[in-house]
Amino acid sequence: MKWTTPLLSAVFALVFISTPATADEPLTMELIQRISATSTELGPIENRMGEFSDLEAFADYDDPADIMLLSNTKQDQLFEAGLKEQGLYDKAEAILDNQSWDSYGDYVRNKMRIGLLVIHKLKGTELPAAGSEKTAMLLKQMPPSKADIDFVDKNWEKIIPELQAMNRS
């Protein structure tokens, strides 16, 4: 049964390659505050990055949500290329290092994680539709963990000011 080894290898490779990126750090108020502080500091840099569609590094992606479904390594490579393309890499790296992020992708994955948790929390309220079709796909592909949902439910009142600070940046 020689064929089973290559077949199993192919299946494992497919699962590994197609597994969406995740943020692995436990959700805490300190993490949310670090995301908020980083968002404030990176705001001007992120604004200068412009639309994803304008950057050569992201030319193959129609929607930023598509990037979130890639592996962490591929995301990091794309974000690094986009920052370098705009001449913003060194400035962004200094901020990321100061805030103890491993990479710009690490920060973005955690920020997306909070965003998906907020959408999950608000879904079903009288607010307008909770996100786009791509966001719904992300929620399906990267559903919030029970621990994250419980944390947000328990700490919602403390989280709101941090979310407001992120939105101001």
C-alpha positions in Angstrom: 0.0 0.0 0.0 2.6 2.4 -1.1 0.1 4.9 -2.4 -1.3 5.7 1.1 1.8 7.6 2.2 1.8 10.1 -0.7 -2.0 10.4 -0.4 -1.9 11.1 3.3 1.0 13.6 2.8 -1.1 15.4 0.2 -4.1 15.5 2.5 -2.1 16.8 5.4 -0.5 19.4 3.1 -3.9 20.5 1.8 -5.3 20.9 5.3 -2.2 22.8 6.5 -2.1 25.1 3.5 -5.8 25.8 3.6 -6.0 26.4 7.3 -6.9 30.1 7.9 -4.6 32.2 9.9 -5.3 32.6 13.6 -4.2 34.7 16.5 -3.1 32.4 19.3 -2.5 34.7 22.2 -5.2 34.4 25.0 -7.7 37.2 24.9 -7.2 39.6 27.8 -7.9 43.2 28.5 -4.1 43.9 28.2 -4.2 42.4 24.7 -7.2 44.6 23.7 -5.5 47.6 25.2 -2.3 46.8 23.2 -4.3 46.5 20.0 -6.0 49.8 20.7 -2.6 51.6 21.5 -1.0 50.1 18.4 -4.0 51.1 16.2 -3.6 54.7 17.5 0.1 54.7 16.8 -0.2 53.0 13.4 -3.2 55.0 12.3 -1.3 57.5 10.2 0.8 54.8 8.6 -2.2 52.6 7.8 -4.0 55.6 6.3 -0.9 56.2 4.0 -1.0 52.6 2.9 -4.3 53.4 1.1 -6.5 50.9 -0.5 -5.2 47.3 -0.7 -6.1 47.3 -4.4 -3.7 50.1 -5.0 -0.7 48.1 -3.8 1.3 45.8 -6.1 1.8 43.4 -3.1 -2.0 42.8 -2.9 -2.7 42.8 -6.6 -3.9 39.2 -6.5 -6.5 39.8 -3.8 -9.9 41.4 -4.4 -10.7 41.9 -0.8 -8.7 42.3 2.4 -10.8 39.4 3.9 -9.2 37.1 1.3 -5.8 37.8 2.9 -7.1 36.8 6.3 -7.8 33.3 5.0 -4.1 32.8 4.1 -1.5 31.2 6.4 0.2 33.5 9.0 3.5 33.3 7.0 1.9 34.3 3.7 0.0 37.2 5.4 3.3 38.4 7.1 5.0 38.3 3.7 2.3 40.3 2.0 2.0 42.9 4.8 5.8 43.3 4.8 5.8 43.8 1.0 3.0 46.3 1.2 4.7 48.4 3.9 8.0 48.3 2.0 6.2 49.3 -1.2 4.9 52.4 0.5 8.2 53.2 2.3 6.5 52.6 5.7 8.2 49.4 6.8 10.8 50.9 9.2 8.4 53.2 10.9 5.8 50.5 11.3 8.4 48.0 12.6 9.5 50.5 15.3 5.9 50.9 16.5 5.3 47.1 16.4 8.5 46.4 18.3 7.6 49.0 20.9 4.2 47.4 21.4 5.7 43.8 21.4 4.1 42.4 18.3 6.0 39.7 16.3 4.9 41.2 13.0 2.4 43.5 11.4 0.4 40.4 10.5 0.4 39.4 14.2 -1.2 42.7 15.1 -3.7 42.6 12.2 -4.8 39.0 13.1 -5.5 40.1 16.6 -7.3 43.2 15.5 -9.4 41.1 13.1 -10.1 38.7 15.9 -11.5 41.5 18.0 -13.5 42.8 15.0 -15.0 39.3 14.4 -15.9 39.1 18.1 -17.6 42.4 18.1 -19.6 41.4 15.0 -20.5 38.2 16.7 -21.5 40.1 19.8 -23.7 42.6 17.9 -25.2 40.1 15.4 -28.9 40.0 15.9 -29.3 43.5 17.4 -31.1 46.4 15.7 -27.8 47.4 14.1 -27.6 47.3 10.3 -26.4 44.0 8.8 -23.4 42.7 10.7 -20.7 42.8 8.1 -20.4 41.9 4.5 -20.6 38.5 2.8 -16.8 38.2 3.2 -17.2 38.9 6.9 -19.8 36.2 7.2 -17.4 33.8 5.4 -14.6 34.8 7.8 -16.9 34.2 10.8 -17.6 30.7 9.4 -14.0 30.0 8.6 -12.6 31.5 11.8 -15.4 31.3 14.4 -14.6 32.9 17.7 -13.6 30.5 20.4 -16.0 29.9 23.3 -13.4 31.3 25.7 -13.1 34.5 23.5 -16.9 34.9 23.4 -17.2 34.4 27.1 -14.4 36.9 27.7 -16.2 39.6 25.6 -19.5 38.9 27.2 -18.0 39.3 30.7 -15.9 42.4 29.9 -18.1 44.2 27.3 -18.4 47.4 29.2 -14.6 47.6 29.6 -14.0 46.7 26.0 -16.2 49.5 24.5 -13.8 52.4 25.3 -11.0 50.5 23.7 -13.1 49.9 20.6 -13.9 53.6 20.5 -10.2 54.4 20.7 -9.5 52.0 17.8 -12.2 53.6 15.7 -10.7 57.1 16.3 -7.3 56.1 14.9 
